[in-house]
């Protein structure tokens, strides 16, 4: 009999505990703000977009840049960029992503004279000193064009 009283008391305590928990006010959680990793906006007067990345997105994509530079090629001073900066279109178009502001990139048409290993000699493109993306270029293109959405 003594054992039954203990069992009944245990059951009552469990049921009371369940009721207390069920009636307790729900815990409130603070909403975590979601910041889009990139913002894409149309460039006025252009067919291209401006891609602005958050710092975290740029880090995750390991975005790296290099300056358009000059080198003497076959006796002439020419503008050159790393080959890794180039992105090709479906019809053979060639583009690069120019950094127009920190963490901001705009696709720009270029004309290539020749490719010497990892170096691209430009016929037409941005001026010397312009920053161009060299790592994360395909990811910038995907963000820019909406590939994968």
C-alpha positions in Angstrom: 0.0 0.0 0.0 2.8 2.3 0.9 4.3 1.6 -2.5 1.1 2.5 -4.3 1.0 5.9 -2.5 4.5 6.7 -3.7 3.5 5.8 -7.3 0.4 7.9 -7.1 2.4 10.8 -5.7 5.0 10.5 -8.5 2.3 10.4 -11.2 0.6 13.5 -9.7 3.9 15.3 -9.6 4.6 14.5 -13.2 1.1 15.7 -14.3 1.4 18.9 -12.3 4.8 19.5 -13.8 3.4 19.0 -17.3 0.7 21.5 -16.6 3.1 24.1 -15.2 5.3 23.8 -18.3 2.3 23.9 -20.7 1.0 27.1 -19.0 4.4 28.8 -18.8 4.7 31.8 -21.1 6.4 31.0 -24.4 10.0 32.2 -24.7 10.4 35.0 -27.1 13.2 34.9 -29.5 14.6 37.9 -31.2 14.3 37.9 -34.9 17.6 37.7 -36.6 17.9 40.3 -39.3 18.7 38.8 -42.7 21.0 40.8 -44.8 21.2 39.8 -48.5 24.8 38.9 -49.4 24.6 40.9 -52.6 22.6 43.7 -54.1 22.2 44.0 -57.9 21.1 47.2 -59.5 20.9 48.4 -63.1 23.6 50.8 -64.2 21.9 53.8 -65.8 22.6 54.1 -69.5 24.1 50.6 -69.7 23.1 47.0 -70.3 25.1 45.9 -67.3 24.3 45.8 -63.5 26.2 46.9 -60.5 26.9 44.1 -58.0 27.5 45.2 -54.4 28.6 42.6 -52.0 28.6 42.6 -48.2 32.0 42.1 -46.5 30.9 38.6 -45.4 29.9 37.6 -48.9 33.2 38.9 -50.4 35.1 36.9 -47.8 33.1 33.7 -48.4 33.7 34.1 -52.2 37.3 35.0 -51.5 37.0 37.9 -53.9 40.4 39.2 -55.0 41.4 42.0 -57.3 44.4 43.2 -59.3 45.1 46.4 -61.1 45.2 46.8 -64.9 48.9 47.3 -65.5 51.3 48.0 -68.3 54.0 45.7 -69.7 56.2 45.8 -72.7 55.0 43.2 -75.1 56.9 42.7 -78.4 58.6 46.1 -77.9 55.4 48.1 -77.2 53.9 49.1 -73.9 50.5 47.5 -73.5 47.7 47.2 -70.9 47.6 43.8 -69.3 45.4 41.9 -66.8 45.6 38.4 -65.2 43.9 35.7 -67.3 41.8 34.8 -64.2 39.9 38.1 -64.6 38.3 37.1 -67.9 34.8 35.7 -68.3 33.5 34.5 -71.6 29.9 34.8 -72.9 28.1 32.1 -74.8 28.9 33.8 -78.1 32.6 34.4 -77.4 32.2 37.8 -75.7 34.9 38.7 -73.2 34.2 40.6 -70.0 35.8 41.5 -66.8 34.4 42.8 -63.5 35.7 46.3 -62.7 35.6 47.4 -59.0 33.8 50.7 -59.2 33.8 51.1 -55.4 34.8 48.9 -52.4 33.0 45.6 -52.7 31.2 46.8 -55.8 31.7 45.4 -59.3 30.4 46.2 -62.8 30.9 43.9 -65.8 32.8 45.6 -68.6 33.4 44.5 -72.2 37.0 44.1 -73.2 38.8 43.3 -76.4 41.8 40.9 -76.2 44.8 41.1 -78.5 46.4 38.0 -77.2 46.9 35.7 -74.2 50.4 34.9 -73.0 50.1 32.2 -70.4 48.5 33.9 -67.4 48.6 37.3 -68.9 46.0 38.9 -71.2 47.1 41.7 -73.5 44.2 44.1 -74.1 43.3 45.8 -77.3 40.5 47.7 -75.5 39.5 47.9 -71.8 39.8 49.9 -68.7 42.7 52.3 -68.0 45.9 51.4 -66.1 45.3 51.3 -62.3 41.7 50.1 -62.6 40.9 47.3 -60.1 39.5 44.1 -61.7 38.2 41.0 -60.0 40.6 38.0 -60.4 39.1 35.5 -58.0 35.3 34.9 -57.6 34.6 36.1 -61.2 32.3 33.3 -62.0 30.4 33.9 -58.8 30.1 37.6 -59.6 28.7 36.6 -63.0 26.1 34.3 -61.4 25.0 37.0 -59.0 24.9 39.6 -61.8 22.9 37.5 -64.3 20.7 35.6 -61.7 22.1 32.2 -62.7 20.8 29.7 -60.2 17.7 31.6 -59.1 
